[in-house]
Amino acid sequence: MDFSIIALNFIYAILGALLTLSTMVLGYKWFDKITPFSAHEQLEKGNVAVGIVVGSIFIGLGVAVGMVVGMGLN
């Protein structure tokens, strides 16, 4: 195997992880802005329903962006 291909794939993976994390942060901030309550405060109070919704947002965004990045490696 050529080392440059391995290094390039590693760089793509790192950039993809950073893109995924930044998209998750932006998605959480957008969700917090469009809802009439503060998701952060509700999570601190232990509101399980808000926790499930926020977790679902993270999973959905992670899968979507991860698929885009993964397809870019092929």
C-alpha positions as CSV (number, residue, x, y, z in Angstrom):
1,M,0.0,0.0,0.0
2,D,1.1,3.5,-0.7
3,F,1.6,5.6,2.4
4,S,0.2,8.7,0.7
5,I,-3.2,7.0,0.2
6,I,-3.3,5.9,3.9
7,A,-2.4,9.4,5.0
8,L,-5.0,11.0,2.8
9,N,-7.7,8.7,4.0
10,F,-6.7,9.4,7.6
11,I,-6.9,13.2,6.9
12,Y,-10.4,12.7,5.3
13,A,-11.5,10.7,8.4
14,I,-10.3,13.4,10.8
15,L,-12.0,16.2,8.7
16,G,-15.1,14.1,8.5
17,A,-15.2,13.7,12.3
18,L,-14.7,17.4,12.8
19,L,-17.5,18.1,10.3
20,T,-19.8,15.7,12.0
21,L,-19.2,17.2,15.4
22,S,-19.6,20.7,14.2
23,T,-22.9,19.8,12.5
24,M,-24.1,18.2,15.7
25,V,-23.3,21.3,17.7
26,L,-25.1,23.5,15.1
27,G,-28.1,21.1,15.0
28,Y,-28.4,21.3,18.8
29,K,-28.2,25.1,18.8
30,W,-30.8,25.3,16.1
31,F,-33.1,22.9,18.0
32,D,-32.6,25.0,21.1
33,K,-33.4,28.2,19.2
34,I,-36.6,27.0,17.5
35,T,-38.2,25.4,20.6
36,P,-40.1,27.6,23.1
37,F,-38.1,26.2,26.0
38,S,-34.4,25.9,26.8
39,A,-33.2,22.4,26.0
40,H,-30.1,22.9,28.2
41,E,-32.2,23.9,31.2
42,Q,-34.6,21.0,30.7
43,L,-31.7,18.6,30.4
44,E,-30.2,19.9,33.7
45,K,-33.6,19.3,35.3
46,G,-33.5,15.7,34.1
47,N,-36.3,15.9,31.5
48,V,-36.0,12.5,29.9
49,A,-38.2,13.4,26.9
50,V,-35.9,16.3,25.9
51,G,-32.9,14.0,26.4
52,I,-34.4,11.4,24.0
53,V,-35.1,14.1,21.4
54,V,-31.6,15.6,21.6
55,G,-30.1,12.2,21.4
56,S,-32.1,11.4,18.4
57,I,-30.9,14.6,16.8
58,F,-27.3,13.6,17.4
59,I,-27.8,10.2,16.0
60,G,-29.6,11.4,12.9
61,L,-27.1,14.1,12.1
62,G,-24.2,11.7,12.9
63,V,-25.5,9.1,10.5
64,A,-26.3,11.6,7.7
65,V,-23.0,13.4,7.8
66,G,-21.1,10.2,8.4
67,M,-22.6,8.6,5.3
68,V,-21.7,11.6,3.2
69,V,-18.1,11.6,4.5
70,G,-17.9,7.8,4.1
71,M,-19.1,7.9,0.6
72,G,-16.5,10.6,-0.1
73,L,-13.7,8.2,0.9
74,N,-14.7,5.7,-1.9
